[in-house]
């Protein structure tokens, strides 16, 4: 009998809620949501030679939708950036602008870090 409440196994890692296989072996092939819904905006400079990068994490979107939103944010801020590991990175300190744009899209967010 399957345990319908199981979402994580120490043997397999994160599990698909429908077929209960690990997400890498999922037979449902549904688009998995990357973020947890807690949208956090921060400024990172560590490991970037002093250059600031605005990082948006926790967006509850699939990979394709995340890339589309990242492209839209980069265009609106007028800078470059990337979508990596479920996070959107925007070059420069654009925290206020990104927060405003995310709220227009319907995502409540908050600042983290210093």
MDAnalysis code that builds the backbone (N, CA, C; Angstrom):
import MDAnalysis as mda
import numpy as np

u = mda.Universe.empty(342, n_residues=114, atom_resindex=np.repeat(np.arange(114), 3), trajectory=True)
u.add_TopologyAttr("name", ["N", "CA", "C"] * 114)
u.add_TopologyAttr("resid", np.arange(1, 115))
u.add_TopologyAttr("resname", ["UNK", "UNK", "UNK", "UNK", "UNK", "UNK", "UNK", "UNK", "UNK", "UNK", "UNK", "UNK", "UNK", "UNK", "UNK", "UNK", "UNK", "UNK", "UNK", "UNK", "UNK", "UNK", "UNK", "UNK", "UNK", "UNK", "UNK", "UNK", "UNK", "UNK", "UNK", "UNK", "UNK", "UNK", "UNK", "UNK", "UNK", "UNK", "UNK", "UNK", "UNK", "UNK", "UNK", "UNK", "UNK", "UNK", "UNK", "UNK", "UNK", "UNK", "UNK", "UNK", "UNK", "UNK", "UNK", "UNK", "UNK", "UNK", "UNK", "UNK", "UNK", "UNK", "UNK", "UNK", "UNK", "UNK", "UNK", "UNK", "UNK", "UNK", "UNK", "UNK", "UNK", "UNK", "UNK", "UNK", "UNK", "UNK", "UNK", "UNK", "UNK", "UNK", "UNK", "UNK", "UNK", "UNK", "UNK", "UNK", "UNK", "UNK", "UNK", "UNK", "UNK", "UNK", "UNK", "UNK", "UNK", "UNK", "UNK", "UNK", "UNK", "UNK", "UNK", "UNK", "UNK", "UNK", "UNK", "UNK", "UNK", "UNK", "UNK", "UNK", "UNK", "UNK"])
u.atoms.positions = np.array([
    [0.845, -1.187, 0.000],
    [0.000, 0.000, 0.000],
    [0.886, 1.245, 0.000],
    [0.526, 2.196, -0.834],
    [1.329, 3.402, -0.950],
    [0.973, 4.396, 0.135],
    [1.974, 5.101, 0.610],
    [1.780, 6.146, 1.602],
    [1.645, 7.472, 0.855],
    [0.466, 8.005, 0.736],
    [0.207, 9.212, -0.064],
    [0.804, 10.482, 0.534],
    [1.246, 10.445, 1.778],
    [1.799, 11.644, 2.395],
    [3.311, 11.712, 2.295],
    [3.931, 10.719, 1.724],
    [5.377, 10.641, 1.644],
    [5.894, 11.559, 0.534],
    [6.776, 12.507, 0.867],
    [7.363, 13.399, -0.129],
    [8.882, 13.326, -0.159],
    [9.471, 12.669, 0.841],
    [10.929, 12.569, 0.886],
    [11.311, 11.241, 1.508],
    [12.288, 10.601, 0.933],
    [12.792, 9.344, 1.455],
    [14.299, 9.462, 1.600],
    [14.851, 8.955, 2.689],
    [16.300, 9.037, 2.878],
    [17.032, 8.166, 1.870],
    [16.359, 7.172, 1.324],
    [16.986, 6.311, 0.319],
    [17.005, 6.963, -1.058],
    [15.894, 7.624, -1.433],
    [15.740, 8.125, -2.796],
    [15.764, 9.646, -2.913],
    [15.637, 10.367, -1.835],
    [15.567, 11.827, -1.900],
    [14.143, 12.287, -2.113],
    [13.948, 13.399, -2.832],
    [12.609, 13.950, -3.066],
    [11.817, 13.010, -3.958],
    [10.538, 12.780, -3.577],
    [9.673, 11.856, -4.297],
    [8.525, 12.584, -4.980],
    [8.078, 12.029, -6.097],
    [6.901, 12.526, -6.792],
    [5.676, 12.139, -5.969],
    [4.744, 13.061, -5.706],
    [3.576, 12.728, -4.892],
    [2.592, 11.785, -5.589],
    [2.653, 11.686, -6.917],
    [1.705, 10.843, -7.645],
    [2.187, 9.406, -7.793],
    [3.384, 9.225, -8.345],
    [3.857, 7.857, -8.587],
    [4.796, 7.360, -7.484],
    [5.210, 8.219, -6.569],
    [6.077, 7.915, -5.435],
    [7.445, 7.360, -5.818],
    [7.911, 7.708, -7.003],
    [9.282, 7.409, -7.390],
    [10.109, 8.668, -7.172],
    [11.454, 8.519, -7.177],
    [12.284, 9.715, -7.022],
    [12.024, 10.640, -8.203],
    [12.220, 11.941, -8.016],
    [11.891, 12.904, -9.063],
    [12.702, 12.665, -10.331],
    [13.892, 12.090, -10.225],
    [14.679, 11.804, -11.423],
    [14.126, 10.609, -12.193],
    [13.376, 9.714, -11.534],
    [12.821, 8.532, -12.180],
    [11.302, 8.616, -12.330],
    [10.729, 9.775, -12.135],
    [9.278, 9.960, -12.152],
    [8.675, 9.507, -13.474],
    [7.602, 8.711, -13.392],
    [6.917, 8.242, -14.589],
    [5.806, 9.197, -15.016],
    [5.403, 10.077, -14.125],
    [4.336, 11.036, -14.436],
    [4.835, 12.094, -15.422],
    [6.095, 12.452, -15.297],
    [6.738, 13.474, -16.121],
    [6.012, 14.809, -16.062],
    [5.452, 15.120, -14.904],
    [4.856, 16.432, -14.708],
    [5.977, 17.426, -14.483],
    [5.727, 18.660, -14.875],
    [6.731, 19.693, -14.627],
    [6.826, 19.917, -13.128],
    [8.003, 19.801, -12.620],
    [8.163, 19.976, -11.185],
    [8.403, 21.447, -10.856],
    [7.791, 21.870, -9.796],
    [7.965, 23.237, -9.305],
    [9.254, 23.269, -8.517],
    [10.074, 24.269, -8.781],
    [11.395, 24.320, -8.163],
    [11.364, 24.992, -6.790],
    [10.756, 26.153, -6.687],
    [10.788, 26.917, -5.438],
    [9.759, 26.457, -4.430],
    [9.868, 26.999, -3.227],
    [8.954, 26.617, -2.156],
    [7.845, 27.638, -1.936],
    [7.807, 28.698, -2.718],
    [6.751, 29.696, -2.580],
    [7.120, 30.876, -1.704],
    [8.215, 30.778, -0.972],
    [8.705, 31.868, -0.131],
    [9.708, 32.658, -0.966],
    [9.266, 33.734, -1.587],
    [10.117, 34.474, -2.515],
    [11.020, 35.425, -1.729],
    [12.323, 35.213, -1.854],
    [13.317, 36.004, -1.130],
    [14.223, 36.719, -2.127],
    [14.462, 38.007, -1.871],
    [15.324, 38.819, -2.723],
    [16.537, 39.239, -1.902],
    [17.719, 38.961, -2.427],
    [18.936, 39.324, -1.695],
    [19.983, 39.885, -2.648],
    [21.001, 40.512, -2.077],
    [22.139, 41.031, -2.835],
    [23.356, 40.224, -2.442],
    [23.997, 39.607, -3.433],
    [25.205, 38.818, -3.172],
    [26.401, 39.486, -3.826],
    [27.504, 39.522, -3.100],
    [28.757, 40.016, -3.664],
    [29.870, 38.998, -3.490],
    [29.661, 38.034, -2.626],
    [30.696, 37.049, -2.318],
    [30.998, 36.184, -3.541],
    [32.275, 36.057, -3.867],
    [32.701, 35.230, -4.980],
    [32.461, 35.862, -6.338],
    [32.169, 37.163, -6.350],
    [31.870, 37.834, -7.613],
    [32.775, 39.050, -7.818],
    [33.927, 39.022, -7.199],
    [34.924, 40.095, -7.314],
    [34.355, 41.464, -6.948],
    [33.483, 41.498, -5.928],
    [32.939, 42.757, -5.443],
    [31.734, 43.262, -6.200],
    [31.387, 42.618, -7.296],
    [30.224, 43.041, -8.077],
    [28.954, 42.527, -7.414],
    [27.963, 43.362, -7.282],
    [26.704, 42.967, -6.660],
    [25.769, 42.298, -7.655],
    [25.062, 41.271, -7.190],
    [24.087, 40.566, -8.006],
    [22.820, 40.395, -7.177],
    [21.678, 40.795, -7.729],
    [20.402, 40.605, -7.068],
    [19.937, 39.182, -7.341],
    [19.652, 38.433, -6.273],
    [19.253, 37.035, -6.407],
    [17.815, 36.869, -5.921],
    [16.978, 36.260, -6.761],
    [15.585, 35.972, -6.422],
    [15.468, 34.467, -6.273],
    [15.099, 34.012, -5.072],
    [15.001, 32.576, -4.805],
    [13.612, 32.228, -4.279],
    [13.211, 30.979, -4.484],
    [11.976, 30.474, -3.909],
    [10.728, 30.675, -4.752],
    [10.873, 31.074, -6.005],
    [9.697, 31.249, -6.851],
    [9.070, 29.889, -7.160],
    [7.772, 29.745, -6.958],
    [7.111, 28.456, -7.193],
    [6.782, 28.248, -8.666],
    [7.808, 28.122, -9.496],
    [7.620, 27.993, -10.934],
    [8.422, 26.820, -11.478],
    [7.969, 26.284, -12.597],
    [8.722, 25.253, -13.299],
    [9.887, 25.925, -14.035],
    [10.807, 25.136, -14.526],
    [12.036, 25.654, -15.151],
    [11.754, 26.619, -16.304],
    [10.847, 26.256, -17.201],
    [10.552, 27.118, -18.355],
    [9.939, 28.450, -17.931],
    [8.988, 28.395, -17.017],
    [8.347, 29.622, -16.540],
    [9.350, 30.500, -15.797],
    [10.281, 29.872, -15.083],
    [11.315, 30.615, -14.359],
    [12.220, 31.352, -15.346],
    [12.575, 30.700, -16.436],
    [13.415, 31.341, -17.459],
    [12.689, 32.509, -18.116],
    [11.396, 32.355, -18.364],
    [10.620, 33.443, -18.963],
    [10.542, 34.645, -18.025],
    [10.293, 34.377, -16.742],
    [10.234, 35.468, -15.769],
    [11.601, 36.125, -15.618],
    [12.663, 35.323, -15.631],
    [14.021, 35.869, -15.554],
    [14.317, 36.799, -16.713],
    [13.911, 36.394, -17.901],
    [14.121, 37.235, -19.082],
    [13.355, 38.545, -18.957],
    [12.119, 38.460, -18.463],
    [11.296, 39.660, -18.291],
    [11.919, 40.608, -17.266],
    [12.406, 40.053, -16.146],
    [13.028, 40.894, -15.113],
    [14.304, 41.547, -15.635],
    [15.114, 40.794, -16.369],
    [16.355, 41.361, -16.923],
    [16.042, 42.501, -17.884],
    [15.011, 42.317, -18.707],
    [14.624, 43.354, -19.662],
    [14.148, 44.606, -18.941],
    [13.292, 44.415, -17.927],
    [12.747, 45.556, -17.188],
    [13.826, 46.312, -16.412],
    [14.829, 45.585, -15.910],
    [15.908, 46.240, -15.156],
    [16.983, 46.801, -16.076],
    [16.988, 46.373, -17.334],
    [17.980, 46.873, -18.280],
    [19.369, 46.331, -18.033],
    [19.462, 45.122, -17.466],
    [20.762, 44.523, -17.186],
    [20.767, 43.071, -17.634],
    [21.902, 42.449, -17.487],
    [22.032, 41.033, -17.789],
    [21.750, 40.203, -16.560],
    [21.915, 38.917, -16.708],
    [21.691, 38.027, -15.584],
    [21.618, 36.593, -16.052],
    [21.152, 35.721, -15.162],
    [21.081, 34.297, -15.477],
    [20.026, 33.635, -14.608],
    [19.610, 32.443, -15.032],
    [18.736, 31.597, -14.226],
    [19.522, 30.335, -13.935],
    [19.875, 30.139, -12.652],
    [20.692, 28.990, -12.248],
    [20.118, 28.376, -10.984],
    [20.104, 27.065, -10.922],
    [19.733, 26.315, -9.712],
    [18.412, 26.788, -9.110],
    [17.439, 27.112, -9.946],
    [16.139, 27.537, -9.439],
    [16.117, 28.964, -8.926],
    [17.149, 29.742, -9.224],
    [17.231, 31.135, -8.785],
    [17.420, 32.034, -9.996],
    [16.908, 33.256, -9.887],
    [17.122, 34.258, -10.927],
    [18.176, 35.230, -10.411],
    [19.213, 35.444, -11.209],
    [20.279, 36.385, -10.854],
    [20.215, 37.563, -11.816],
    [20.136, 38.767, -11.253],
    [20.101, 40.001, -12.034],
    [21.332, 40.812, -11.663],
    [22.088, 41.241, -12.651],
    [23.317, 41.992, -12.375],
    [22.994, 43.337, -11.741],
    [23.791, 43.712, -10.748],
    [23.630, 45.003, -10.081],
    [22.676, 44.933, -8.902],
    [22.577, 46.047, -8.186],
    [21.687, 46.133, -7.030],
    [20.325, 46.637, -7.505],
    [19.453, 45.729, -7.890],
    [18.124, 46.061, -8.397],
    [17.035, 45.496, -7.506],
    [17.304, 45.404, -6.204],
    [16.353, 44.760, -5.293],
    [14.994, 45.443, -5.282],
    [14.970, 46.763, -5.166],
    [13.698, 47.493, -5.081],
    [12.894, 47.337, -6.373],
    [13.568, 47.454, -7.504],
    [12.897, 47.330, -8.791],
    [12.358, 45.912, -8.998],
    [13.149, 44.910, -8.625],
    [12.732, 43.517, -8.768],
    [11.530, 43.227, -7.874],
    [11.556, 43.750, -6.648],
    [10.423, 43.547, -5.727],
    [9.149, 44.152, -6.310],
    [9.254, 45.342, -6.844],
    [8.103, 46.009, -7.449],
    [7.564, 45.210, -8.645],
    [8.469, 44.715, -9.491],
    [8.049, 43.946, -10.667],
    [7.417, 42.616, -10.268],
    [7.955, 41.972, -9.238],
    [7.387, 40.702, -8.779],
    [5.995, 40.902, -8.185],
    [5.800, 42.016, -7.489],
    [4.476, 42.290, -6.923],
    [3.453, 42.555, -8.021],
    [3.888, 43.172, -9.123],
    [2.993, 43.366, -10.266],
    [2.606, 42.014, -10.880],
    [3.528, 41.050, -10.814],
    [3.262, 39.704, -11.354],
    [2.426, 38.858, -10.390],
    [2.239, 39.357, -9.158],
    [1.405, 38.645, -8.196],
    [2.152, 37.821, -7.176],
    [3.462, 38.019, -7.024],
    [4.262, 37.292, -6.046],
    [4.596, 38.205, -4.892],
    [4.256, 37.806, -3.673],
    [4.675, 38.589, -2.516],
    [6.098, 38.155, -2.175],
    [6.936, 39.100, -1.881],
    [8.340, 38.797, -1.636],
    [8.863, 39.643, -0.491],
    [10.053, 39.279, -0.017],
    [10.688, 40.095, 1.010],
    [12.188, 40.054, 0.841],
    [12.845, 41.076, 1.406],
    [14.292, 41.189, 1.316],
    [14.952, 40.339, 2.387],
    [16.094, 39.756, 2.057],
    [16.898, 39.034, 3.041],
    [18.328, 39.545, 2.957],
    [19.089, 39.255, 3.966],
    [20.485, 39.688, 3.981],
    [20.614, 41.096, 4.514],
    [21.784, 41.727, 4.242],
    [22.087, 43.034, 4.785],
    [21.524, 44.139, 4.114],
])
